[in-house]
């Protein structure tokens, strides 16, 4: 896992204490996702990676796994770094 | 985290305090009896830029830092909780639109909300859905380029005069948030009266019958209406209610300080009775503790810390229950005078109870707070 994935895993591990979360594992399928995680996950991603999650990013597939979140961050970072 | 206010924050608080002392506090009991704040006051709040003061500058707002915002809320609530609730609900809608609204929605609504030209109100609660937000029965269905809403909302604070409602509805069973302008066809607003507390908050019931709004009025995405859009609005609301509760507690303390000094029983001032002092000591310490929790929540919100929702919830829980205890003791200190309209403490008690019910009841906070806390250990 790269640094982004490790940071996401560390954050999510607070919610999945006894589970060694894998990069491609579906966190919704594990059944631990609730509204608390949803709120904090957005705040964590925004603060840690300096991006802004927008309304168009509200898609469960963007938050389904460590890989998915990492890909979202990569896309947003590229988009926000590109001059309009 | 700095515990001391900056010079700018102290200056802002002095401005808020002076305005409330002159324009709000002297009239709050009358507005409570009349069950309405005057529209002229809304205009004066608008002139000062205190409606939508949380709107970011890029959308024409003042983008107040969260501490200054909290001080504004505390001072307004110290004078009148109904006026505070105007700021609360308006800013909840502004915050949700700023957080999850589309670029078009932000450009269309936020500048006018920041100027106070457009008053927002949150339409979440229903006759059969209070704490159980996912239990809402209002529906929305897509029909070409519009959404069609059917259902009913209740306890919509300032619904009587709001221009823009953030309405939560189910779309094929999934929660969604929609912006509904007051003039939308199929929307009927009916005033609600006879509330126990924050009586001047111009509550209303909303009836949606084949109510049509543009497809572009969906906020966020279908399925995220409660978990993200309502959550953002409610977090803002909890922050406002936390500071508002501190304002009530401080108002109780102010009232008791002067009453206990002037009122004499058994040949001495009430303040010289040890049991009265014990009540005052509890009030002093609890108001200060609640304010500290609010300051910490504000700091975390300003720094966009993921821990902000939990800290805001803790502040709301403590401050709202503190306000009820403080107001209860304030009435007790005032004796029979506390039970009549000649003194404001009875209003404080009625208003404080509202704070334990709105934006997540005390029991909802009790259920939820441990879940946050368990993550940390």
Interface residues (C-beta under 8 A of the other chain):
Chain A: X11 X14 X15 X34 X35 X36 X38 X39 X40 X41 X42 X43 X44 X46 X47 X55 X56 X58 X59 X60
Chain B: X100 X101 X102 X219 X220 X221 X223 X224 X226 X227 X228 X231 X235 X303 X304 X305 X306 X307 X308 X309 X368 X371 X372 X375 X376
